């Protein structure tokens, strides 16, 4: 069952709203600060311009994990919507009518 584009857009919009909300939370800000401090401690005294290969890999790694998490979230939303639609119609996927 393919979800309508308006519903997929609504899911994407919700994902963006939740992401923005999480980024503003004090706990997330604290974690970001701790991450930055750990990075600085790991590379203190090292000229970071000499690490372009590592930095490029790290950027790609984090970007890929973010995309993977977004896809997992979206698939979970689709699965939940399909379950709700099936329950409203009185049938579950794989159930014989």
C-alpha positions as CSV (number, residue, x, y, z in Angstrom):
1,X,0.0,0.0,0.0
2,X,1.5,3.3,-1.1
3,X,0.8,6.3,1.1
4,X,-0.5,9.4,-0.5
5,X,2.0,12.2,-1.2
6,X,0.3,14.6,1.1
7,X,0.7,12.1,4.0
8,X,4.4,11.5,3.2
9,X,4.9,15.3,3.1
10,X,3.1,15.5,6.5
11,X,5.5,12.9,7.9
12,X,8.5,14.7,6.5
13,X,7.3,18.0,8.0
14,X,6.8,16.3,11.4
15,X,10.3,14.8,11.2
16,X,11.8,18.3,10.6
17,X,9.8,19.8,13.4
18,X,10.8,17.1,15.9
19,X,14.5,17.4,14.8
20,X,14.4,21.2,15.4
21,X,12.8,20.7,18.7
22,X,15.3,18.1,19.9
23,X,18.2,20.3,18.8
24,X,16.9,23.2,21.1
25,X,16.5,21.0,24.2
26,X,19.0,21.7,26.9
27,X,20.0,18.0,27.2
28,X,20.9,17.9,23.5
29,X,22.8,21.1,23.8
30,X,24.8,19.6,26.7
31,X,25.5,16.5,24.7
32,X,26.7,18.6,21.8
33,X,29.0,20.6,24.1
34,X,30.4,17.4,25.5
35,X,31.0,16.0,22.0
36,X,32.8,19.2,21.0
37,X,35.0,19.1,24.1
38,X,35.9,15.4,23.5
39,X,36.8,16.2,19.9
40,X,39.0,19.1,21.0
41,X,40.7,16.9,23.6
42,X,41.3,14.2,21.1
43,X,42.9,16.5,18.6
44,X,44.4,19.2,20.9
45,X,47.7,20.3,19.6
46,X,47.0,18.8,16.1
47,X,46.7,20.9,13.1
48,X,43.2,20.0,12.0
49,X,43.9,21.1,8.4
50,X,46.2,18.1,8.2
51,X,43.2,15.8,8.8
52,X,41.1,16.4,5.7
53,X,40.7,12.7,4.9
54,X,39.4,11.9,8.4
55,X,37.2,14.9,8.5
56,X,35.7,14.0,5.1
57,X,35.1,10.4,6.2
58,X,33.5,11.6,9.5
59,X,31.2,13.9,7.7
60,X,30.1,11.2,5.3
61,X,29.7,8.7,8.2
62,X,27.5,11.0,10.2
63,X,25.5,12.0,7.1
64,X,24.8,8.4,6.3
65,X,23.8,7.6,9.9
66,X,21.4,10.5,9.8
67,X,19.9,9.4,6.5
68,X,19.5,5.9,7.9
69,X,17.8,7.1,11.0
70,X,15.5,9.3,9.0
71,X,14.5,6.4,6.8
72,X,13.9,4.2,9.8
73,X,11.7,6.9,11.3
74,X,9.8,7.4,8.1
75,X,9.3,3.6,7.6
76,X,8.0,3.4,11.2
77,X,5.5,6.1,10.5
78,X,4.4,4.4,7.3
79,X,4.0,1.1,9.2
80,X,2.0,2.8,11.9
81,X,-0.2,4.5,9.4
82,X,-0.8,1.3,7.5
83,X,-1.7,-0.4,10.8
84,X,-4.2,2.3,11.7
85,X,-5.8,2.2,8.2
86,X,-6.0,-1.6,8.4
87,X,-7.6,-1.4,11.9
88,X,-10.1,1.2,10.7
89,X,-11.0,-1.0,7.8
90,X,-11.3,-4.0,10.1
91,X,-8.5,-6.1,8.5
92,X,-4.9,-6.6,9.3
93,X,-2.2,-7.2,6.7
94,X,-1.9,-10.8,5.9
95,X,-5.3,-11.6,7.3
96,X,-7.7,-13.5,5.0
97,X,-11.0,-11.8,4.4
